[in-house]
Amino acid sequence: MPLSDEVRRELAAIEPRRDCDRLAELSGLFHTAGSLHLLAHGEFSVHLDVAEAAVARRAFGLLRGFGVDAEIRTYPRRSFDRATRYQIHVPGGERSLDVLRRAGVLSASHAPLEAPPKRVVGRACCRHAYVRGAYLGGGSVSGPRAPHLEIRSASRAAADLLATVAAADDVVLRVQERARYTAVYAKSAEAVADALALAGAGDAALALDEHAVVAEARARANRVANADHANLVRSSRAAHRQITAIRELEADGRLARLTPRLREVAELRQRHPSASLRELAAKCRPQATKAAVHRRLGRLVALAEHGRSG
């Protein structure tokens, strides 16, 4: 199942506890997926157009909880997959007009509002419910690899309000105007997980966080492994140069004329070609430091190179 569908179903299963939360969630739904339809004789109706049956049932249940008459209809989407879409039709009766006004969807004169008034999202619980409704109405998310969350709004004002609502809980959402709609989006794994957690999709947020932690641990392990491999390559090449230099010095009789400490480290390097500098230092008598062994081996290499140039 796509991650977007999983998140919508997780959010649709959350039951708001207060009427203010139910109104805020309805507001988010209508400001992302709603439309106003004018009928004959000055009458009108409000429609919700959503992609998931679970979201349609949720919106229908919220409306019926306020005593609003509504009807669910289906139609095939005009695309290659012909997926089923769901429409909730709300007639412009007195009860529905009152609820939509309280939810900040319509004004007192029954005109559509681009964004709900601040009273609808004044409390923290209402802000969370509004974000949840907005995602249910126009949200999508991809991941866990290269996560991207986007919520479509019909107006710039609604998108700006959604970003402001999220910012009140330290969740950063950006706004971008597109040709036919305005999008509120997040791209980083942390921002996407925070936005999902704010809406109430805790399971999806945890899954993204877990994937991010595993990916970072894997990347760190790869960096350490690559660094270790590079160090081994450098050490191997250095040991090869040292052994080659020692053999040259030994072949032309110069090694026997060197100081005891240089002869000792030369013998140790030949006997232990893969040993590290620290291991060679521990084998010296008396025990030497790593830096001292490094200098002595460097001196052997320099002497051999000088002999070649001479």
C-alpha positions in Angstrom: 0.0 0.0 0.0 1.4 3.5 -0.9 2.5 5.5 2.1 0.0 8.2 1.4 -2.9 5.7 1.7 -1.5 4.3 4.9 -1.2 7.8 6.4 -4.8 8.7 5.4 -6.2 5.5 6.9 -4.2 6.1 10.1 -5.5 9.7 10.4 -9.1 8.7 9.5 -9.1 6.3 12.4 -8.5 9.1 15.0 -11.7 10.2 16.7 -11.7 13.9 17.8 -12.8 14.4 21.4 -14.2 17.9 21.3 -16.6 19.7 19.0 -13.9 22.4 18.4 -11.6 19.6 17.1 -14.3 18.3 14.8 -15.0 21.7 13.4 -11.3 22.4 12.9 -10.9 19.0 11.1 -13.9 19.8 8.9 -12.4 23.2 8.1 -9.1 21.6 7.0 -11.0 19.1 4.8 -13.1 21.8 3.1 -10.2 24.2 2.6 -8.2 21.6 0.8 -10.9 19.4 -0.9 -14.1 21.5 -0.9 -15.9 23.5 -3.5 -19.0 25.6 -3.6 -21.7 24.9 -6.3 -24.4 27.4 -7.2 -27.8 26.0 -8.0 -31.0 27.5 -9.4 -33.1 30.1 -7.4 -30.1 31.3 -5.5 -29.5 27.9 -3.8 -26.1 26.2 -3.5 -24.4 23.2 -2.1 -20.9 22.4 -0.9 -18.9 19.4 -2.1 -15.9 17.5 -0.8 -13.9 15.5 -3.3 -11.5 12.9 -1.7 -9.5 9.9 -2.8 -10.1 7.4 0.0 -13.3 5.6 1.1 -12.0 5.9 4.7 -11.7 9.7 4.3 -15.2 9.9 2.8 -16.6 8.0 5.7 -14.8 10.2 8.1 -16.1 13.4 6.6 -19.6 12.0 6.4 -19.4 10.9 10.1 -18.2 14.4 11.2 -21.0 16.1 9.3 -23.7 13.7 10.6 -22.3 14.2 14.1 -23.4 17.8 13.8 -26.8 16.9 12.4 -25.9 17.9 8.8 -27.5 16.0 5.9 -24.9 14.7 3.5 -24.7 12.2 0.6 -21.7 10.2 -0.6 -21.3 9.7 -4.4 -18.6 8.0 -6.4 -17.1 8.5 -9.9 -14.1 7.2 -11.8 -11.1 9.6 -12.0 -10.3 10.8 -15.5 -6.9 9.2 -15.8 -5.3 6.0 -17.1 -6.0 4.1 -13.8 -9.7 5.2 -13.6 -9.4 5.1 -9.8 -12.6 5.7 -7.8 -13.1 9.2 -6.3 -15.6 10.0 -3.5 -17.7 13.1 -3.3 -19.7 14.2 -0.2 -22.6 16.5 -1.2 -23.8 18.9 1.5 -27.0 20.8 0.6 -27.2 24.5 1.7 -29.8 24.0 4.4 -30.0 26.0 7.6 -28.2 23.4 9.7 -25.4 22.8 7.3 -24.9 26.6 6.8 -24.5 27.1 10.5 -22.0 24.3 10.9 -19.9 25.4 7.9 -19.9 29.0 9.2 -18.7 27.7 12.6 -16.0 25.7 10.9 -14.8 28.8 9.0 -15.7 27.5 5.6 -18.4 30.0 4.9 -18.8 33.6 6.1 -21.9 34.9 7.8 -23.3 35.9 4.4 -22.6 32.4 3.1 -19.6 33.4 0.9 -16.7 30.9 0.8 -13.7 31.9 2.9 -10.2 31.4 1.5 -9.0 30.5 5.0 -10.7 29.9 8.4 -10.7 32.7 11.0 -8.1 32.4 13.9 -10.8 31.2 16.3 -11.0 27.9 14.4 -7.3 27.1 15.1 -6.8 28.9 18.3 -6.1 25.9 20.5 -3.3 23.4 20.2 -5.8 20.5 19.8 -7.7 22.5 17.1 -4.4 23.2 15.2 -3.6 19.5 15.1 -7.1 18.6 14.0 -6.9 21.3 11.2 -3.6 19.9 9.9 -5.2 16.4 10.0 -8.2 17.5 8.0 -6.0 19.3 5.5 -3.9 16.2 4.9 -7.0 14.0 4.6 -8.4 16.4 2.0 -5.4 17.2 -0.1 -2.3 15.6 1.3 0.2 13.1 -0.1 3.5 11.7 1.2 6.2 9.6 -0.3 9.0 7.7 1.4 10.7 6.4 3.4 13.5 7.0 1.0 13.6 10.6 -0.3 10.6 11.6 1.8 8.3 14.4 0.5 5.1 15.6 2.0 2.7 17.9 0.2 -0.8 19.3 1.0 -2.7 21.1 -1.8 -4.8 24.2 -1.0 -7.2 26.0 -3.3 -5.9 29.4 -2.2 -2.6 31.0 -1.1 -4.4 32.3 2.1 -5.3 28.7 3.1 -1.8 27.5 2.4 -0.2 30.3 4.4 -2.5 29.6 7.3 -1.6 25.9 7.3 2.1 26.8 7.4 1.4 29.2 10.2 -0.6 26.6 12.2 2.3 24.1 11.8 4.9 26.7 12.8 3.1 27.2 16.1 4.2 23.7 17.0 7.7 24.2 15.6 7.0 22.3 12.4 8.4 24.0 9.3 6.3 23.8 6.2 7.1 25.8 3.0 4.6 27.3 0.6 4.9 27.2 -3.2 2.3 28.5 -5.7 1.7 26.1 -8.7 -0.3 26.6 -11.9 -3.6 25.4 -10.5 -3.1 25.3 -6.7 -0.9 26.3 -3.9 1.2 23.6 -2.2 2.4 23.4 1.4 5.3 21.0 1.5 8.2 19.5 3.5 11.2 17.5 2.1 13.6 16.6 4.8 12.9 13.4 6.7 12.7 15.3 10.0 10.3 17.9 8.7 8.0 15.2 7.1 8.0 13.1 10.3 7.2 16.2 12.4 4.3 17.1 10.1 2.9 13.6 10.2 3.2 13.5 14.0 1.5 16.9 14.3 -1.5 15.6 12.3 -1.6 12.4 14.4 0.0 9.8 12.2 2.4 8.6 14.9 3.1 5.2 13.3 4.1 6.7 10.0 6.3 9.3 11.7 8.1 6.6 13.7 8.6 4.6 10.6 10.3 7.5 8.8 12.4 8.3 11.9 13.5 4.7 12.1 14.4 4.6 8.4 16.4 7.8 8.8 18.3 6.4 11.8 19.1 3.2 10.1 20.2 5.1 6.9 22.5 7.3 8.9 24.0 4.4 10.8 24.6 2.6 7.5 26.2 5.7 6.0 28.4 6.2 9.1 29.4 2.5 8.9 30.3 2.9 5.2 32.3 6.0 5.9 34.2 4.2 8.7 34.8 1.2 6.5 36.0 3.3 3.6 38.3 5.2 5.9 39.7 2.0 7.3 40.2 0.6 3.8 42.0 3.8 2.7 44.2 3.6 5.8 45.0 -0.1 5.1 45.9 0.8 1.5 48.2 3.6 2.6 49.8 1.4 5.2 50.4 -1.4 2.8 52.0 0.9 0.2 54.2 2.5 2.8 55.3 -0.9 4.1 56.1 -2.0 0.5 58.3 1.0 0.0 60.1 0.4 3.3 60.8 -3.2 2.6 62.0 -2.4 -0.9 64.4 0.3 0.5 65.7 -2.1 3.2 66.4 -4.8 0.6 68.3 -2.3 -1.5 70.3 -1.1 1.5 71.1 -4.7 2.4 72.1 -5.6 -1.2 74.8 -3.0 -1.5 76.1 -3.5 2.1 75.0 -0.2 3.5 72.5 -1.6 5.9 75.2 -3.2 8.0 76.9 0.2 8.5 73.8 1.9 9.9 73.1 2.6 13.6 71.7 -0.3 15.7 68.3 1.3 16.0 68.0 1.6 12.2 69.1 -2.0 11.7 66.7 -3.1 14.4 63.7 -1.4 12.8 64.7 -2.7 9.4 64.9 -6.3 10.7 61.5 -5.9 12.4 59.9 -4.6 9.2 61.2 -7.5 7.2 60.0 -10.0 9.7 56.6 -8.3 10.1 55.7 -6.8 6.7 52.0 -6.2 7.6 52.6 -4.9 11.2 51.5 -1.4 12.1 53.9 1.3 13.3 52.4 0.9 16.8 53.1 -2.9 16.7 56.6 -2.4 15.5 57.3 0.2 18.2 56.2 -2.4 20.8 58.6 -4.9 19.5 61.7 -2.6 19.7 64.1 -3.1 22.6 63.9 -0.8 24.4 60.3 -0.1 23.4 60.0 2.9 21.1 57.3 5.3 20.2 55.2 5.2 17.1 56.7 8.5 16.0 60.2 7.2 16.5 59.6 4.1 14.4 58.0 6.3 11.7 61.1 8.5 11.6 63.5 5.5 11.4 61.6 3.9 8.6 61.5 7.2 6.8 65.2 7.5 7.2 65.7 4.1 5.6 63.6 5.0 2.6 65.4 8.3 2.2 68.9 6.6 2.3 67.8 4.1 -0.4 66.4 6.9 -2.6 69.7 8.9 -2.1 71.6 5.8 -3.2 69.6 5.5 -6.4 70.1 9.1 -7.3 73.8 8.9 -6.5 
